[in-house]
Amino acid sequence: MPHLLNFLKGNGTLLTNDHTILISHTAGGILASLTGLYPDRNGQNLNVQNRFLEAVTAFKKATGLDPSRARLWAQIADSQQQAGDLDGAIASYQKSLAQDSNQPGVWSRLGIAYKDRGCTGCKNRAIEALKRAEVVDPKDWVAHHELGYLYKDDGRRAEAIAQFRKYLNLRPDAGDVETVKDDIYYLQEETRRTP
């Protein structure tokens, strides 16, 4: 675009043809100018294509430039969880939360990873993470839903019912409303028969 360059030079904006793109003051911008790739965006695109292991690699490249981005560690964890690497997902969620413990949804996803992991003590860790999610964001319907089922499985009927009701208040049009209502009914009946 020689016309634009001549205009800029002629108006005192540029003295030479040696310049840096405007975005390169950020780590992502520097990487983009060097490689032509935007690592975090590339990872998101790979996630959409269900190429989760490749997404993890792309997100990790971005953390190499800026390891203090809590949201980026959560994206790595999401990809790891989708790929079935629950141990990696748990570790990455923990890194993310160590940098910013108030991220909505991340505590819930950590709780789900623990629940899916199924190790000794994982159920208790899942409950702890989901309860923390509830504190960080009382409207986190995923936390209420998951806590309801974990409490139900533990025989903690009153707590399960309370969580299911919170879930239904937040998601009255969810696809599983009738199932959750049935669960509440059966939990109430069990409680009535055997308090």
Phi and psi restraints in degrees (value plus and minus 20) as a CYANA .aco file:
   2 PRO   PHI     -82.4   -42.4
   2 PRO   PSI     -50.8   -10.8
   3 HIS   PHI     -84.9   -44.9
   3 HIS   PSI     -62.2   -22.2
   4 LEU   PHI     -86.0   -46.0
   4 LEU   PSI     -63.0   -23.0
   5 LEU   PHI     -81.8   -41.8
   5 LEU   PSI     -64.7   -24.7
   6 ASN   PHI     -82.6   -42.6
   6 ASN   PSI     -60.0   -20.0
   7 PHE   PHI     -81.3   -41.3
   7 PHE   PSI     -67.2   -27.2
   8 LEU   PHI     -84.6   -44.6
   8 LEU   PSI     -63.0   -23.0
   9 LYS   PHI     -85.3   -45.3
   9 LYS   PSI     -62.2   -22.2
  10 GLY   PHI     -86.1   -46.1
  10 GLY   PSI     -43.2    -3.2
  11 ASN   PHI    -122.5   -82.5
  11 ASN   PSI      -5.8    34.2
  12 GLY   PHI      57.4    97.4
  12 GLY   PSI      -7.5    32.5
  13 THR   PHI    -102.5   -62.5
  13 THR   PSI     -59.8   -19.8
  14 LEU   PHI    -145.6  -105.6
  14 LEU   PSI     117.3   157.3
  15 LEU   PHI    -118.0   -78.0
  15 LEU   PSI     -44.1    -4.1
  16 THR   PHI    -158.2  -118.2
  16 THR   PSI     158.1   198.1
  17 ASN   PHI    -113.5   -73.5
  17 ASN   PSI      -7.5    32.5
  18 ASP   PHI    -123.3   -83.3
  18 ASP   PSI      81.8   121.8
  19 HIS   PHI    -167.2  -127.2
  19 HIS   PSI     146.5   186.5
  20 THR   PHI    -133.3   -93.3
  20 THR   PSI     125.7   165.7
  21 ILE   PHI     -82.8   -42.8
  21 ILE   PSI     130.3   170.3
  22 LEU   PHI     -81.6   -41.6
  22 LEU   PSI     -53.2   -13.2
  23 ILE   PHI     -96.7   -56.7
  23 ILE   PSI     -30.2     9.8
  24 SER   PHI     -92.5   -52.5
  24 SER   PSI     -13.0    27.0
  25 HIS   PHI     -99.2   -59.2
  25 HIS   PSI     -29.8    10.2
  26 THR   PHI    -123.5   -83.5
  26 THR   PSI     138.0   178.0
  27 ALA   PHI     -79.4   -39.4
  27 ALA   PSI     -64.3   -24.3
  28 GLY   PHI     -82.4   -42.4
  28 GLY   PSI     -57.3   -17.3
  29 GLY   PHI     -87.1   -47.1
  29 GLY   PSI     -60.4   -20.4
  30 ILE   PHI     -82.4   -42.4
  30 ILE   PSI     -66.0   -26.0
  31 LEU   PHI     -80.4   -40.4
  31 LEU   PSI     -61.5   -21.5
  32 ALA   PHI     -82.5   -42.5
  32 ALA   PSI     -61.4   -21.4
  33 SER   PHI     -90.5   -50.5
  33 SER   PSI     -48.4    -8.4
  34 LEU   PHI    -103.9   -63.9
  34 LEU   PSI     -56.9   -16.9
  35 THR   PHI    -134.5   -94.5
  35 THR   PSI     -39.5     0.5
  36 GLY   PHI      62.3   102.3
  36 GLY   PSI     -15.8    24.2
  37 LEU   PHI    -133.4   -93.4
  37 LEU   PSI     127.5   167.5
  38 TYR   PHI    -128.5   -88.5
  38 TYR   PSI      80.1   120.1
  39 PRO   PHI     -78.3   -38.3
  39 PRO   PSI     -62.7   -22.7
  40 ASP   PHI     -90.3   -50.3
  40 ASP   PSI     -57.3   -17.3
  41 ARG   PHI     -89.2   -49.2
  41 ARG   PSI     -59.1   -19.1
  42 ASN   PHI     -80.5   -40.5
  42 ASN   PSI     -62.1   -22.1
  43 GLY   PHI     -81.6   -41.6
  43 GLY   PSI     -60.6   -20.6
  44 GLN   PHI     -84.1   -44.1
  44 GLN   PSI     -61.4   -21.4
  45 ASN   PHI     -82.9   -42.9
  45 ASN   PSI     -61.0   -21.0
  46 LEU   PHI     -85.6   -45.6
  46 LEU   PSI     -57.2   -17.2
  47 ASN   PHI     -81.0   -41.0
  47 ASN   PSI     -64.4   -24.4
  48 VAL   PHI     -80.3   -40.3
  48 VAL   PSI     -52.6   -12.6
  49 GLN   PHI    -106.6   -66.6
  49 GLN   PSI     -11.5    28.5
  50 ASN   PHI      39.9    79.9
  50 ASN   PSI      10.3    50.3
  51 ARG   PHI    -123.8   -83.8
  51 ARG   PSI      48.6    88.6
  52 PHE   PHI     -87.5   -47.5
  52 PHE   PSI     -61.2   -21.2
  53 LEU   PHI     -85.4   -45.4
  53 LEU   PSI     -57.7   -17.7
  54 GLU   PHI     -87.5   -47.5
  54 GLU   PSI     -55.3   -15.3
  55 ALA   PHI     -83.8   -43.8
  55 ALA   PSI     -62.0   -22.0
  56 VAL   PHI     -77.8   -37.8
  56 VAL   PSI     -65.2   -25.2
  57 THR   PHI     -81.3   -41.3
  57 THR   PSI     -63.6   -23.6
  58 ALA   PHI     -85.0   -45.0
  58 ALA   PSI     -64.7   -24.7
  59 PHE   PHI     -84.5   -44.5
  59 PHE   PSI     -58.1   -18.1
  60 LYS   PHI     -86.0   -46.0
  60 LYS   PSI     -52.7   -12.7
  61 LYS   PHI     -80.5   -40.5
  61 LYS   PSI     -61.1   -21.1
  62 ALA   PHI     -86.6   -46.6
  62 ALA   PSI     -56.8   -16.8
  63 THR   PHI     -89.2   -49.2
  63 THR   PSI     -43.9    -3.9
  64 GLY   PHI     -82.6   -42.6
  64 GLY   PSI     -49.5    -9.5
  65 LEU   PHI    -107.2   -67.2
  65 LEU   PSI     -53.1   -13.1
  66 ASP   PHI    -167.9  -127.9
  66 ASP   PSI      63.2   103.2
  67 PRO   PHI     -91.9   -51.9
  67 PRO   PSI     -24.7    15.3
  68 SER   PHI    -114.0   -74.0
  68 SER   PSI      -8.7    31.3
  69 ARG   PHI    -108.3   -68.3
  69 ARG   PSI      78.8   118.8
  70 ALA   PHI     -77.3   -37.3
  70 ALA   PSI     -62.1   -22.1
  71 ARG   PHI     -82.3   -42.3
  71 ARG   PSI     -54.7   -14.7
  72 LEU   PHI     -85.8   -45.8
  72 LEU   PSI     -59.9   -19.9
  73 TRP   PHI     -84.4   -44.4
  73 TRP   PSI     -55.2   -15.2
  74 ALA   PHI     -86.7   -46.7
  74 ALA   PSI     -56.6   -16.6
  75 GLN   PHI     -87.2   -47.2
  75 GLN   PSI     -58.6   -18.6
  76 ILE   PHI     -80.3   -40.3
  76 ILE   PSI     -66.7   -26.7
  77 ALA   PHI     -80.7   -40.7
  77 ALA   PSI     -62.3   -22.3
  78 ASP   PHI     -78.7   -38.7
  78 ASP   PSI     -64.5   -24.5
  79 SER   PHI     -86.3   -46.3
  79 SER   PSI     -61.8   -21.8
  80 GLN   PHI     -82.7   -42.7
  80 GLN   PSI     -61.9   -21.9
  81 GLN   PHI     -83.0   -43.0
  81 GLN   PSI     -63.5   -23.5
  82 GLN   PHI     -83.2   -43.2
  82 GLN   PSI     -52.9   -12.9
  83 ALA   PHI    -100.3   -60.3
  83 ALA   PSI     -27.0    13.0
  84 GLY   PHI      72.9   112.9
  84 GLY   PSI     -15.6    24.4
  85 ASP   PHI    -110.1   -70.1
  85 ASP   PSI      58.9    98.9
  86 LEU   PHI     -88.7   -48.7
  86 LEU   PSI     -56.7   -16.7
  87 ASP   PHI     -83.5   -43.5
  87 ASP   PSI     -63.6   -23.6
  88 GLY   PHI     -84.0   -44.0
  88 GLY   PSI     -60.9   -20.9
  89 ALA   PHI     -83.0   -43.0
  89 ALA   PSI     -64.9   -24.9
  90 ILE   PHI     -80.6   -40.6
  90 ILE   PSI     -65.4   -25.4
  91 ALA   PHI     -82.6   -42.6
  91 ALA   PSI     -60.7   -20.7
  92 SER   PHI     -91.7   -51.7
  92 SER   PSI     -58.2   -18.2
  93 TYR   PHI     -81.4   -41.4
  93 TYR   PSI     -60.2   -20.2
  94 GLN   PHI     -84.7   -44.7
  94 GLN   PSI     -59.4   -19.4
  95 LYS   PHI     -81.8   -41.8
  95 LYS   PSI     -63.3   -23.3
  96 SER   PHI     -81.8   -41.8
  96 SER   PSI     -66.9   -26.9
  97 LEU   PHI     -92.5   -52.5
  97 LEU   PSI     -45.6    -5.6
  98 ALA   PHI     -86.3   -46.3
  98 ALA   PSI     -49.5    -9.5
  99 GLN   PHI    -105.7   -65.7
  99 GLN   PSI     -53.1   -13.1
 100 ASP   PHI    -172.2  -132.2
 100 ASP   PSI      81.3   121.3
 101 SER   PHI    -102.5   -62.5
 101 SER   PSI     -16.4    23.6
 102 ASN   PHI    -134.2   -94.2
 102 ASN   PSI      10.7    50.7
 103 GLN   PHI    -102.0   -62.0
 103 GLN   PSI      97.4   137.4
 104 PRO   PHI     -79.8   -39.8
 104 PRO   PSI     114.0   154.0
 105 GLY   PHI      69.4   109.4
 105 GLY   PSI     -46.9    -6.9
 106 VAL   PHI     -89.6   -49.6
 106 VAL   PSI     -59.3   -19.3
 107 TRP   PHI     -81.5   -41.5
 107 TRP   PSI     -60.4   -20.4
 108 SER   PHI     -82.6   -42.6
 108 SER   PSI     -64.8   -24.8
 109 ARG   PHI     -86.9   -46.9
 109 ARG   PSI     -53.6   -13.6
 110 LEU   PHI     -84.1   -44.1
 110 LEU   PSI     -63.5   -23.5
 111 GLY   PHI     -79.9   -39.9
 111 GLY   PSI     -61.8   -21.8
 112 ILE   PHI     -85.6   -45.6
 112 ILE   PSI     -59.7   -19.7
 113 ALA   PHI     -81.9   -41.9
 113 ALA   PSI     -63.4   -23.4
 114 TYR   PHI     -82.5   -42.5
 114 TYR   PSI     -64.0   -24.0
 115 LYS   PHI     -80.4   -40.4
 115 LYS   PSI     -66.2   -26.2
 116 ASP   PHI     -88.4   -48.4
 116 ASP   PSI     -49.5    -9.5
 117 ARG   PHI     -83.8   -43.8
 117 ARG   PSI     -62.2   -22.2
 118 GLY   PHI      48.8    88.8
 118 GLY   PSI       1.7    41.7
 119 CYS   PHI    -101.9   -61.9
 119 CYS   PSI     152.3   192.3
 120 THR   PHI     -81.6   -41.6
 120 THR   PSI     105.0   145.0
 121 GLY   PHI      65.3   105.3
 121 GLY   PSI     -27.9    12.1
 122 CYS   PHI     -87.3   -47.3
 122 CYS   PSI     -55.0   -15.0
 123 LYS   PHI     -82.6   -42.6
 123 LYS   PSI     -63.6   -23.6
 124 ASN   PHI     -84.9   -44.9
 124 ASN   PSI     -59.3   -19.3
 125 ARG   PHI     -85.7   -45.7
 125 ARG   PSI     -57.8   -17.8
 126 ALA   PHI     -82.2   -42.2
 126 ALA   PSI     -65.9   -25.9
 127 ILE   PHI     -82.4   -42.4
 127 ILE   PSI     -63.0   -23.0
 128 GLU   PHI     -80.4   -40.4
 128 GLU   PSI     -65.7   -25.7
 129 ALA   PHI     -84.4   -44.4
 129 ALA   PSI     -62.3   -22.3
 130 LEU   PHI     -88.8   -48.8
 130 LEU   PSI     -54.9   -14.9
 131 LYS   PHI     -86.8   -46.8
 131 LYS   PSI     -56.4   -16.4
 132 ARG   PHI     -86.1   -46.1
 132 ARG   PSI     -58.2   -18.2
 133 ALA   PHI     -79.4   -39.4
 133 ALA   PSI     -59.7   -19.7
 134 GLU   PHI     -84.9   -44.9
 134 GLU   PSI     -54.7   -14.7
 135 VAL   PHI     -91.6   -51.6
 135 VAL   PSI     -65.4   -25.4
 136 VAL   PHI     -84.3   -44.3
 136 VAL   PSI     -60.5   -20.5
 137 ASP   PHI    -164.6  -124.6
 137 ASP   PSI      76.0   116.0
 138 PRO   PHI     -78.7   -38.7
 138 PRO   PSI     -36.5     3.5
 139 LYS   PHI    -116.5   -76.5
 139 LYS   PSI      -6.4    33.6
 140 ASP   PHI     -95.0   -55.0
 140 ASP   PSI      71.1   111.1
 141 TRP   PHI     -83.6   -43.6
 141 TRP   PSI     -49.8    -9.8
 142 VAL   PHI     -82.1   -42.1
 142 VAL   PSI     -63.3   -23.3
 143 ALA   PHI     -80.7   -40.7
 143 ALA   PSI     -65.3   -25.3
 144 HIS   PHI     -83.3   -43.3
 144 HIS   PSI     -63.3   -23.3
 145 HIS   PHI     -81.0   -41.0
 145 HIS   PSI     -71.5   -31.5
 146 GLU   PHI     -86.2   -46.2
 146 GLU   PSI     -61.6   -21.6
 147 LEU   PHI     -81.7   -41.7
 147 LEU   PSI     -59.5   -19.5
 148 GLY   PHI     -75.9   -35.9
 148 GLY   PSI     -66.6   -26.6
 149 TYR   PHI     -93.4   -53.4
 149 TYR   PSI     -56.0   -16.0
 150 LEU   PHI     -85.1   -45.1
 150 LEU   PSI     -62.9   -22.9
 151 TYR   PHI     -85.6   -45.6
 151 TYR   PSI     -59.8   -19.8
 152 LYS   PHI     -79.5   -39.5
 152 LYS   PSI     -66.5   -26.5
 153 ASP   PHI     -83.9   -43.9
 153 ASP   PSI     -48.5    -8.5
 154 ASP   PHI    -105.9   -65.9
 154 ASP   PSI     -22.6    17.4
 155 GLY   PHI      57.7    97.7
 155 GLY   PSI      -4.0    36.0
 156 ARG   PHI    -112.5   -72.5
 156 ARG   PSI      54.6    94.6
 157 ARG   PHI     -81.0   -41.0
 157 ARG   PSI     -69.3   -29.3
 158 ALA   PHI     -81.6   -41.6
 158 ALA   PSI     -61.5   -21.5
 159 GLU   PHI     -87.9   -47.9
 159 GLU   PSI     -57.9   -17.9
 160 ALA   PHI     -82.9   -42.9
 160 ALA   PSI     -66.6   -26.6
 161 ILE   PHI     -79.7   -39.7
 161 ILE   PSI     -64.2   -24.2
 162 ALA   PHI     -81.0   -41.0
 162 ALA   PSI     -63.0   -23.0
 163 GLN   PHI     -87.6   -47.6
 163 GLN   PSI     -61.4   -21.4
 164 PHE   PHI     -81.9   -41.9
 164 PHE   PSI     -59.3   -19.3
 165 ARG   PHI     -85.7   -45.7
 165 ARG   PSI     -60.6   -20.6
 166 LYS   PHI     -81.0   -41.0
 166 LYS   PSI     -62.8   -22.8
 167 TYR   PHI     -79.2   -39.2
 167 TYR   PSI     -68.5   -28.5
 168 LEU   PHI     -84.9   -44.9
 168 LEU   PSI     -54.1   -14.1
 169 ASN   PHI     -85.7   -45.7
 169 ASN   PSI     -55.5   -15.5
 170 LEU   PHI    -102.9   -62.9
 170 LEU   PSI     -49.0    -9.0
 171 ARG   PHI    -150.8  -110.8
 171 ARG   PSI      42.4    82.4
 172 PRO   PHI     -85.1   -45.1
 172 PRO   PSI     -35.2     4.8
 173 ASP   PHI    -130.6   -90.6
 173 ASP   PSI      -3.6    36.4
 174 ALA   PHI     -85.0   -45.0
 174 ALA   PSI     133.7   173.7
 175 GLY   PHI     -86.6   -46.6
 175 GLY   PSI     -40.7    -0.7
 176 ASP   PHI    -126.7   -86.7
 176 ASP   PSI       1.7    41.7
 177 VAL   PHI     -75.4   -35.4
 177 VAL   PSI     -67.4   -27.4
 178 GLU   PHI     -84.9   -44.9
 178 GLU   PSI     -58.7   -18.7
 179 THR   PHI     -83.6   -43.6
 179 THR   PSI     -65.0   -25.0
 180 VAL   PHI     -85.6   -45.6
 180 VAL   PSI     -60.3   -20.3
 181 LYS   PHI     -81.7   -41.7
 181 LYS   PSI     -61.2   -21.2
 182 ASP   PHI     -82.3   -42.3
 182 ASP   PSI     -61.3   -21.3
 183 ASP   PHI     -81.4   -41.4
 183 ASP   PSI     -62.8   -22.8
 184 ILE   PHI     -81.1   -41.1
 184 ILE   PSI     -66.0   -26.0
 185 TYR   PHI     -78.2   -38.2
 185 TYR   PSI     -69.4   -29.4
 186 TYR   PHI     -86.4   -46.4
 186 TYR   PSI     -56.9   -16.9
 187 LEU   PHI     -84.5   -44.5
 187 LEU   PSI     -59.9   -19.9
 188 GLN   PHI     -85.6   -45.6
 188 GLN   PSI     -60.6   -20.6
 189 GLU   PHI     -85.2   -45.2
 189 GLU   PSI     -63.9   -23.9
 190 GLU   PHI     -79.6   -39.6
 190 GLU   PSI     -61.9   -21.9
 191 THR   PHI     -85.5   -45.5
 191 THR   PSI     -59.8   -19.8
 192 ARG   PHI     -84.4   -44.4
 192 ARG   PSI     -61.4   -21.4
 193 ARG   PHI     -95.8   -55.8
 193 ARG   PSI     -61.9   -21.9
 194 THR   PHI    -154.0  -114.0
 194 THR   PSI      66.8   106.8
